[in-house]
């Protein structure tokens, strides 16, 4: 029975070429059974008037840096605008199609990666380690839930960060807050905290390298399912979660051997390649505009800085520049929602970001903390169900659980993260809706930034390897532990027995 179950799950691991330039869809191919792209240009206009890539400038910007020299900004954005796109329209449409299926309960979105990408910490190993822990998590969840896992990295563009305060004070010295490497430097000096337009160009080139690395790993053999044992990270290898992972891979190995025996070609793309997409917060609008291109086949505009973009809690104002910008692009969109959002506000956001109610267009990313989620999420789901809105609900269980320790470290408690995920699944069980994904700040490295988990990281351990450029991240062991917890809930919803 276990062998047959594993056999049925393997095709869900994916096979396409998420980073290969796809052949543009012909106009007759644009529609799908889920109406993913049923109205080519519908998102180009709306209640706010005619849209263009630069129409956001007529609206109120929030969390945007102020530059000293407008000409320097123009030089930087002109350079990016003349450069090649980072992703392609066909890839974006493929992600959109998969997300549309997920809104119907036919998929689960796994989003993960750094809080903020760093110029200084960038290297091949860092990208590889995050990629492979996401592969591990996806394998666990695919086996657990018996549905496809859509893998999206917070990578190749997650450089900018919103800030609670415009300035930061240390030892009586006040300087502008660090807003991510794409804007200024973490170095606490007047020169380092100066908003530098040239950083946008640096971010573009680093994103290009990151995507090249991901292309190689996703299609060049690294993601071959026969190598699933090699995906284990060295520092994870001696943990209890690694033991559970090895048991699961043994079951998959058995399935592969069975499939070969009955004549299935396990050397084909379905088993040797994987789809992997990238996403980031849409925050620095001059950068996003510079990478927005019109698809010559469909006439739609796409922000080619990433396959998917989301708007944050601090920038989702109805009259704000960020919602104006994203309403006109064809990319799948997300929006962060906290307990501050009322049901009426959420319906307004849905109308603004997805006026034609196209499945797969809009993902609602819930970040509240467990207690507030149990109180507020049912009302939001009820409103969406009442209005017939097509959305994908996913959980961001990390942002609502951040606190500062007595010795000054910003951290998150693993148990609080787990409780919020549990609450997310519980509420959807009660409401009859689909818990469609998870959004995590995480890394494949052996960091000590979040407390708890199977390693029992304590507050006293945080200074051992606390290297984040911004907010604390789950390490590889903690992320894999969450994957098993999610898999168990998915199995329970599907009526499958518990994982051994």
N, C-alpha and C positions, 0 to 999 in steps of 0.2 A: 504493500500500500504506500509506504513512504517513498519507495522508488518511483512509483507511478506519479505521485504528487510532485516530486522533484522534476520529473520528466516534463510534466505539464507546465512547469513554471519557467523552464529555461528559455524559451523563445521570448519571454517578456524582458529579458536583459537588454534587448535592443541591438540594432545592427547598423543603423544608417550613418551618414557621414555629416555630422552636424557642423563641421567646419569646412567642408568642401563646397565651393561655389555651386549652388544648385541651378539646374536649368530653370529659367523663369517659367511660371505657369502661363499657359495661354488663357485668354479671356474665358474660353469655354470650360477651363479646368478650375476656375476660381471657386466655384461653389462646392460644398461638400454636403453630406447628409446631415451634418450638424450646423450648416449655414455659417461656417467659420469665417468666410470672407464673402458673405452674400451681397454686401453692398460696398463695392470697391472704394468709393470716395466719400462714404457717409461720414466718416470721422473727420473729414476736412472742414466741415462747417458745423455750426451749432448755435445755441442761443446767444453766444457772445459775439457772433458776426463771422465774417470771413476769416479763415485761418491761414496763416503762412508760418514757415519755420521761425520767423522773427516777430510774430504778432504778440508773443509773450511780453515784449518790451513795453506794451501799452498797459500792462497790468502791474499790480503791486508785487514786487519781489520780496521774498522772505529768505533769511539765512544765506544771503548772497554776499560775497566779499566785495569791498569797495577798493578799486585799484587807483593808484596815484596817477597813472598815465594811460589815457584811453587809447592812444596810438600804439602803445606796447601790447594792449589787449588785441587790437586789430591785427597787428603783425602776427601774433601767436595764432589767432583763430583763422586768419587767412592761410597760414601754413598748414594747419590741420585740414581746412576745407579743401585744399589742393591735394591732400594725401588720399591714399586708398581707404575704402571703408574697412572697418574691423570685422564686421559680419555682413552677411548677404541676405537679401530679401527672401530667397527660397528657404534658407535656414530658419528665419523668423517664422515663416508660414508653417514649417514643419512643427516647430514648438507650439505654435498656436493650435494646430490640429490636435496635438497630444493633450494640451490643456483642455480643449473642448471636450475630449473624451473623458478627462478626469472630472469635469463638472457633472458628467452623467454617472459617476461612480466607477469609471473604468480606468482609473489611474490614481497615483499618489505622487505629489510633488515633493522632492527632497532638494532643498536649497541650503547650501553651506559654504562657509569660507571666512576669511578674515573680517574683522570689524572694519579695518581700514588697511588697504594695501600700502606698502612702504617702499620708497626708493632704496633705502639702505639695506633692508632685509631681503630684497628680491634675489632669488637664485633658483636654479632648476630644481634642486632638492626640495625646496619649500613648496613649489607648485606641485611636484610629483607626490609628495607625502599627503597633501590635502586631497589631491585627486584620488589617490588609492584608498584613503580612509572613506571617501564618499563611495567608491566602488564596493568596499566591504559593507558599508551600511546599506547600499542598494541591494546587494545580494541577500543580506539578512532579511530585509523588508519584502523583497520579491518572494522569497521562500515563505515568509510569514503570512503575507497577505494574499498571495496568489493573484496579484494584479501588477501591471507594469509600473515601474518606478521611473519618474521623469527626473533626470539628474541635471541640476542647475548649480553652477558655482558662483559664489559672490567673488568674482575674479575678473581680471582684465578690464577694470574700470571702477572698482570700489575704492576710490581714493578720497572723495570729499566726505566730510562729516558735519552735520548740524551741531550747533553748540547752544547750551542753555544760557550762557553769558557771553557778551561780545569781547570781554576782557578777562584776563587771568592775572592774579596778584600773587607774587612770591616775595617774601621778606620785604614787604613794603613797596616793591616795584610792580607796576601795572603795565602789561603789554597786551596786544590783541591775542585772542584765543587761537590755539592751533586748530585749523579747519581741515586738516588732511594735507598730504604731500602735494596734491594737485593745486593747492592754494598757497600754503606757506610751510615753514619748517617747524618741527617739534622743538628745536633748539630755542631756549628761552633767552633770546637776545633781540634787540630792536631790529637788526638786520634779518635774523632768522624768521621773525614773526611778520615781516613785511609781505604783503600779498604780491606774489610774483607771477605774472601772466605766462612766463616762459615755462613754468611748472606744468601747464596744460600740455605743452609739446612733449615734455619728458614723460608725462603720464600716457600720452598716446603711444609713444615708442615702446614703453614698458608693456603696455597692453598688447602691442603687436607681438612682442617676444613671448608673453604669457600664452597667447593664443596659438602661436607656433608650437610651443611645448605641449599644450593640450591636444593639438591636432596629432602630434607624433604619438602621444600616449594613447589616445582614444582610437586611432586607426592603424597604428604601426605595430601592433602585436602585444603591447603591454596589457591591454584590456582583454586579451584572450582568456576565455573562461577556464581553459586548461591550466592557466597560471594562477588560479585563485589562491593557492597556498602562498605564493610569493607576494600577495598583496599585504600580508601581515607586516605591520611596522615592528622594527626590532624591539622598541621599548614596550610594545603591547604584548609581545610574544609570550611573556611569562605570567600574564595575568589570567584571572578566571574567565574574563570575556574572550581572551584568545583561545582558551580551551573550548569554550562553547562554539566559537567560530570554526575551529578545526573539526569539531564533530559535524557541523553543518556542511563544511566543504567535503567531508567524507561521503555524505549522502549525495551531494551533487556529483562527485566523482563516480559513484555507483550509477547514477542516472546517465552520465556521459558514456560509460562503458556499455551500458545497455543499449543506448541509442546507436553507438557504433556497431554493435552486434546485429542490430536489426536493419542496418544499412543507411542510417541517417548520416549525412556528411557533417561532422562536427568541426570541420576545418573551414567552413564557409563563413561569410561575414556576420551571420547571426550570432556565431559563437566567438569570433575573433576580434570584432570591433564593437564599439559602443557609441551611443549618442550622448553627447555632453554639451550643454549650453551654458552661456554666461549671462549674468545679470548684475545690476548695481542700482543704487539709489540715484534717481534723477534729481540732481541738486545744483550743479554748476551749469547753468543754462547756456552761457556762451560756448562752452565745450560741446554740449549736446547739440546745439544748433549747427555748429561747424561740421558735425558728422551726420547730419540729417540729409538724406538723399532721396530723390524721386525715382521710383522704379519705372523704367521705360515701358514695361509691358502692361502693368496695371494702372499706372498713373498715381499710385499711392505713395505717400511719404513714409519713410522708415528712418528711425534713429539708428544708424549703423554703428553706434558705439557699443551695443550689446543686443542680445536677442530679446531680453525682457528688461523692463525698467519699473521701479516702483517709486511712489511718492510717499514721503515720510509724514509722520504725525505732525511735525512742525511746519509743513509746507503744503498742506492739503486744503487751504482756504478756498472757498468757492470763487472768490474774486481775485485769487492770486495768480502769479505768473506761471507757477509750475503746473497747475491743472490746465491752464490755457495751452501750454506747450504740449502736454501729453495727449490732449484730446484730439490732436490732429495727426498723430503718427500711427502707423499700422501695427506697431509692436504690441505683444501682450503686455498688459499693465498690472501692477499691484498697487495697493494703498495700505499703509499702516493704520490700524484702528485701535484706539485705547478706550478705556472706560469713559473718556470725555465725550465720545461721539454718541449722539442720540440716534434712535431709529430713523427719525425724520431726516437728520443730517446724512446718514448713510444712504438713504434712498436718493437724496439729492446728488451725492457723489457718484452713485451708480448711473444716474441720468446724465451727468456731465462727462464721465469718463467712458461710458458705454451706452450712448443714447439709443442705439439700435438693438441693444440687448443681445449681442452676438456671443454665443458660448465660447469660452476660452479667452475672451478679451480681458476680463477683469478678475483678479485674484484679491480676496480680502485677507489681509495678514493681521491676525488678532494678537495684540500684546497688552496684557492687563494684569497679570498675576492671578493665581488660582481663585482666590476668594472673589475678586471683582469680576472675573470671567464667569463664574457660576451665577453671579447676580445679573450681569449685563448682557452676556452673549445670547441667552434665549430670546430676549426682546429684539435684538438685531436680526437673528435668524427668522423670527416670526414675521418681521416687517418685510424682509426679502422674499419670503415664501408668499406672503399676502399679495405683494406687488408683482410676483412672477419674474423676478430678476434672476438672470443666469450669472452666478458667481462661483468661484472656487474658494472654499474656506480653508485657510491653512493657519497653523499656530506658530507664533514667534514666542517661545516660552522663556527667552533669555532677557529681553529688554525690560520687562516688568519686574525683574528680580535682581536688580543691581543695588548694591549698597557699598558703603565705605567702611573699612575696618578701623579699629582704634589706632593702628599704626600707619594709616593713610592710604592703604591699597583699595582701589575700586575692585569689587569682586562680585561673584554670583554663587549662590548655593545650589549644588546639584539637586538636592532634595526638593527645593522650591521649584526648580525647573521641571522636575519629574511630576510634581503635584499639579503644575499648570497644564502639562500635557495630559495628565489623567483627567483633569477637569474638562479639557477641550473634547476629549473622546466621550466623556460621560454626557455632556450637554448635547452633542450630536446624536448620541444614542437616544436620548430623551425626545429630541425634536424630529427624529427621522430623517436627518440630513447627513450629508457625506463629509466626514473629516478628511479633507483632501490633501493635506501635506504638512510639512514642518519647515521652518526657516531658522537656521542656527548660525550663530557666530562661533566658529570652530577652526581648528587647525590640525594638521597631521603631526605636528611637533609635540615633544614632551614638555609642554609648558605647565607652569603651576600658576594659573590665573583664576580659576574657579575652584571653590572649596567643595569637598565631599566626593561622592562617587566611590567606586570599588577600591580606588587607591587611597581613599580617606585623606585627601589633601586637606590640611588644616590652614588656618589663617597664618600660623607661624611658618608654614611651608611656602607661602606666596613669594617671598623674596628669592627663593631658590632659582626660579627661571621665569620671571615675570617680564616679558619682553614686548607685549602688545604696543602698537602705536596709538591705541585709543582705548577701547573697552575690552574687558576680560573675555577670553575665548575658552571654550571647552577644548581639552586636549583629545588625542586620538582614542584613548581608553574610555574617557567619559562619553565621547560621541558614539562609540560603538556600543557602549552600555545602553544609551538611549535608543539606539536602533533596535536592540533586542526587546526593549520595553514596548516600543511602537509595534514591532512585529507580533508580540503576544496579543496586543489589543486588536490588531488587524485579523489575526487568526480567530480570535473569539467572535468578532463580528461576522466572519465567514463560516463559523460553525466548525472550524478545524480543531484538532487536538493540540494541546500545548506542545511547544518545542521541547525536546529532551534537554 
